[in-house]
């Protein structure tokens, strides 16, 4: 992963260098346009001196030819400027693309927490859908499955006594957070193995004061026994 990140960082640096060069070339092309000044002198008739008139006509003809050449050069410079602008725009797109590709190397989680069950190493290439690690949230919670016939007495907010197998000598306190939705296909599979008795997931959260000092010791997959205080 680190090697991949370095490659994208190098690509971004190269794209930014190319963008700066394209910017300079566009500025130079624009400057060439402004430097060309086309000036054709007007003929000042001199009826008394025919030789002067001939010289003036020859000068104007020369200047007109020069102006035509300058005009062609100006159009060429304008065309080069348009090309330079197009290149500059393309380089801007390449920089944006390189920034996005580099950003993709940063994997962000939707929640904060501690890393556990890490299955990835520096320099390793990963595949879409591959599990890289687990995120342990600051406030762990339990997904407990109850037979559907028991749900009549279970409501959100009810207190729960929790015993975690890893800490058998410590009893934690929590409460029912919500009764989770069970997809139809899961209900069908559960009913087949439980004599048509659906197992419904119930989310239980720990009281913050109850797990003080144990926050970093909980790991995904731990087993627990819960007792909901019903009336």
Secondary structure in CASP SS format (residue, H / E / C, confidence):
PFRMAT SS
TARGET T0000
AUTHOR 0000-0000-0000
METHOD secondary structure of the structure
MODEL  1
X C 1.00
X H 1.00
X H 1.00
X H 1.00
X H 1.00
X H 1.00
X H 1.00
X H 1.00
X H 1.00
X H 1.00
X H 1.00
X H 1.00
X H 1.00
X H 1.00
X H 1.00
X H 1.00
X H 1.00
X H 1.00
X H 1.00
X H 1.00
X H 1.00
X H 1.00
X H 1.00
X H 1.00
X H 1.00
X H 1.00
X H 1.00
X H 1.00
X H 1.00
X H 1.00
X H 1.00
X H 1.00
X H 1.00
X H 1.00
X H 1.00
X C 1.00
X C 1.00
X C 1.00
X C 1.00
X C 1.00
X C 1.00
X C 1.00
X C 1.00
X C 1.00
X C 1.00
X C 1.00
X C 1.00
X C 1.00
X C 1.00
X H 1.00
X H 1.00
X H 1.00
X H 1.00
X H 1.00
X H 1.00
X H 1.00
X H 1.00
X H 1.00
X H 1.00
X H 1.00
X H 1.00
X H 1.00
X H 1.00
X H 1.00
X H 1.00
X H 1.00
X H 1.00
X H 1.00
X H 1.00
X H 1.00
X H 1.00
X H 1.00
X H 1.00
X H 1.00
X H 1.00
X H 1.00
X H 1.00
X H 1.00
X H 1.00
X H 1.00
X H 1.00
X H 1.00
X H 1.00
X H 1.00
X H 1.00
X H 1.00
X H 1.00
X H 1.00
X H 1.00
X H 1.00
X H 1.00
X H 1.00
X H 1.00
X H 1.00
X H 1.00
X H 1.00
X H 1.00
X H 1.00
X H 1.00
X H 1.00
X H 1.00
X H 1.00
X H 1.00
X C 1.00
X C 1.00
X C 1.00
X C 1.00
X C 1.00
X C 1.00
X C 1.00
X C 1.00
X C 1.00
X C 1.00
X E 1.00
X E 1.00
X E 1.00
X C 1.00
X C 1.00
X C 1.00
X C 1.00
X C 1.00
X C 1.00
X C 1.00
X C 1.00
X C 1.00
X C 1.00
X C 1.00
X C 1.00
X C 1.00
X C 1.00
X C 1.00
X C 1.00
X C 1.00
X E 1.00
X E 1.00
X E 1.00
X C 1.00
X C 1.00
X C 1.00
X C 1.00
X E 1.00
X E 1.00
X E 1.00
X E 1.00
X E 1.00
X E 1.00
X E 1.00
X H 1.00
X H 1.00
X H 1.00
X H 1.00
X H 1.00
X H 1.00
X C 1.00
X C 1.00
X C 1.00
X C 1.00
X C 1.00
X E 1.00
X E 1.00
X E 1.00
X E 1.00
X E 1.00
X E 1.00
X H 1.00
X H 1.00
X H 1.00
X C 1.00
X C 1.00
X C 1.00
X E 1.00
X E 1.00
X E 1.00
X E 1.00
X E 1.00
X E 1.00
X E 1.00
X E 1.00
X E 1.00
X C 1.00
X C 1.00
X C 1.00
X C 1.00
X H 1.00
X H 1.00
X H 1.00
X H 1.00
X H 1.00
X H 1.00
X H 1.00
X H 1.00
X H 1.00
X H 1.00
X C 1.00
X C 1.00
X C 1.00
X C 1.00
X C 1.00
X E 1.00
X E 1.00
X E 1.00
X E 1.00
X E 1.00
X E 1.00
X E 1.00
X E 1.00
X C 1.00
X C 1.00
X C 1.00
X C 1.00
X C 1.00
X C 1.00
X C 1.00
X C 1.00
X H 1.00
X H 1.00
X H 1.00
X C 1.00
X C 1.00
X C 1.00
X C 1.00
X C 1.00
X C 1.00
X E 1.00
X E 1.00
X E 1.00
X E 1.00
X E 1.00
X C 1.00
X C 1.00
X C 1.00
END
